Amino acid sequence: MDVVDEVLEKSAREAEKYKPITVEKHLELEYDLGTLMAVDKNEFDMDTLRKDKNDYLLNLTRDNTQLLLNKIWDLPTEQIEESIVVKLPPQKTVLPRMKPVPKPKPFTKWQQFAKEKGIQKKKKSKLSWDEQLQKWVPLYGFKRSNAEKQKDWLLEVPQNADPMEDQFAKKIEAKSERIAKNELQRLRNIAKARKIKVPRVGVINPDASSAKDLQAAVTVAKSSTASLGKYQSKLPNEKEARGVAAITPGATRKRKLPPVSANVEKTESLAIIDTILNKKPKLNIEKAVARHINNEQLE
């Protein structure tokens, strides 16, 4: 019998650790299951609160959490793989935000065009069949450039070109110009999407645009990126434009100093007042002695 009593006593002690899932309240809680929130409008037991505040608040929180979980498990459940999930209803309470709602990212020029024309993005293969090499070649990467070198091991000299001109160097230079032109157009698209005024550029009418306008346009376009142009590479012999701070994003951005405490401000103000009210001249002994010796030497 002693063994039975010991087992029963041990099980009773274990049961005391786990409180029941049923909780009784004078007033029913208000629930917003969409935000997992419960509002308890019952009055506090002030006597118990004064005796042991921590235990009372801990038990109250536990009871309200148990009621909230009971309401959640009353909702329809479904099993996804090995987990049981509950679909919460729409929230009723509008919670304040620390920061404003982020604006949708503006479309690029190509995305806007694709949307208007109904062009759907299709997943392309990373390899393409090359008839000349008779093998699969990547669309990009170092293997693609190696394949291009294998194909273009011999270049034809145009009829009107200089026979001594290096066609390989000419091809590399043309590719660099295309890359620079595409980069400039990409930066202009970013500036246009952010509604930043870009100076006119072009070579058709020299009165409307010049080299100075072109430099200003490149500087403004580079500063229109998220890093304000910090990671944009420069073109060969490129110079920074001057006098475009008013239209360059982030050029006038300055870091605000932290607010000064009241004690520091009071000390600085008193020091200024003491300097103004103190009419006694400050005597520099070394300077006075040096001037006196200098006068004696002159005499």
C-alpha positions, 0 to 999 in steps of 0.5 A: 500500500505504501508503494501505491500511495507514493505513486498516487502522491507523485502523480498528484504533484505532477498534475499540479504543474499543469493547470486545466484548459477551462478558465472562468471569467465574469466578463467574456474576453473580446477577441481579434483572432486575426492579430492573435489579440485578446482584451480582458475587461474584468477588474483586477483583484486589488487585494491579491495584486497588492500581496503578490503582484508578480504571481497575480499578473503571471496567472492572469496572463496564463489564463487569458492566453489559455482562453485565446488558444481555446478560441484559436483551436475552435477554428477549422484546422487542416493538415499540411504535410506533418503539421496542423495549421489553422486559417485565421480570420481577417483582423479587426484591429488596425495596428499602427505602423512605425514607418509608412507603407512602402510604395510599390516599386516603379516599373522599368522601361522594359517592364512597362512595355511588356505590360502594355504589349502583354508579353509574358516572361518565359524561362529560357534554357541556359544553353543554346545549340551552336551550328558552327561549333556543333555543341551546346554553348552557355548563353553567358559566362566565361564559357560563352566568351571562349566559344565566341573566340573559337568562332571568331578566330578569323575576321574578314577585313571590310572592303573600304577598311585599312588592311593594317587595322586590327579588326580584333581590337576594333571589335573589342572597342565596339563591344565596350562602347555598346556596354557603356551605352547600355549602362548609360541608358539603364541609369537614365531609365532609373532616373526617369522611374524616380522622376528625376530631371535629367539634362538633355543630351545628344549630338544632333543640335550643338546649341541644345546640348554640349559636352557639359550637358553630357557630363551633367547627365551622366553624373545625375544618372549615376547618382540615381541608384540606390547607393547614390552612385557609390558603386558605379564604375567610371568610363575612360577619361570621365570627368565629374560635372560641376554645378549640378548639386541642385539636381543631383540626388543625395548631393545636399544630404547631410547627417543631422547632429544628435540633439544636445542635452539640456545640461550641455546646452546650459553649460555652453550658454553660461560659458558664452555669457561669461566670455561676454561679461568678463571685461578683464583683459587676458594677459599673455605673459610670454607675449608681453615679455617678448614685446618688451625685449624687442622694444629694448633692442630697437631702442 
